[in-house]
Amino acid sequence: MKIEVIEMFPGGGTLLDALATGLKQGGAAVSVGGLIELEARYLAVSAKAHPEASTWNGSAGEWHPAELSTPRASVRLFAAGIPCTGASKAGLSKNGLSYAEEHPDVGYLFLPTIHYIRLHKPEIVVLENTDTYRGTLSARLLRDALTASGYTFDERVVNPLKEFATPSQRKRWILVASRVGRFSWIYEAKAFASTLADYLDPEGPEDDAESATPKQVAAADKYCARKKAEGAGFARTIVGPEDLSIGVVPKSYAKRQHTAVYVRTKKSYRMLRPREIARLHGFKRDLFAGLPKTTQYELYGQGVVAPPFICLGECIARFLNGELAGVPAGQLELFAG
């Protein structure tokens, strides 16, 4: 079974990497046909990893969906992680928004996503976003458009910590749609039952140089105390190898917010290193090694946790290959190869 992936808003490619890993584990031969990305520097990262892909840089709304087209050579999977800047709780608060669609830069991007799906009709659609996206108008219109286009879908919010034996608490909304039979994502949930010891670097000489200074610690303490007095529901988190989970690492992690997640050191505490975030997010390698550290934080911070999507990719491949119930006999013969 050959599966071609087209991704809209790939960022650095964490979703694509995880899905492709799972699809291959399920027995599929995977190719990447197209990447459509807003940020040129992010697209450069994804394109370097997939030089065979056609690429489009800019807002998906700048093109007619017909322009975002590549010759169809096999079964096609379309994936999109619509930017969540206006849908997350932090994004709504920071930007003073009443609803996700109000964001001036990304609030409308569900529309070109719908147009692409309705025009090109990929066999499988995978949409993912922050868990709060599930209740937005955008999500409701995406569901309506998929139904009107003949798709059935499986939708849920996943928790990697409780379901995929991963230390990250980053929940994601995931919708999988199929027009070649009813796909049901079935897996055995397994909670993370270890500590962070295998994910954090051991103590070393780097720690002293990277530790927060007394002045930085004092400033953070003062800020957190003020926010606590104001009734804010967030605080700084400092973890060590004995801890059982890790909080969400945001796209803006490089800014060293006072309320972010840090690692305990002998002197004070330090930031997570990109290679540690890769491990905590379930990737077997550091995807962005060699890039500026700020860029690495951005790409991991806006990316996905891998294990749910590896599992999903494998299930999709097995579904399309007829190993799981759902695809009518002969439905994919035109594209099989």
TATAJO-V727970 format. One line per field, one symbol per residue. burial: # if it has 9 or more other C-alpha atoms within 8 Angstrom, else .. Layout:
burial->???
//
This chain:
burial->################.#######.#####.#########.##.###.....#.####.#..#.#..#.....###############..##....#.#####..#####.#######...############..#.###.#..###...####..###########################.......##..###..#......##..##....#..#..##..##......##.####.####..######...########..#####.##########..#.........########.################.#.#.##....#..##.
//
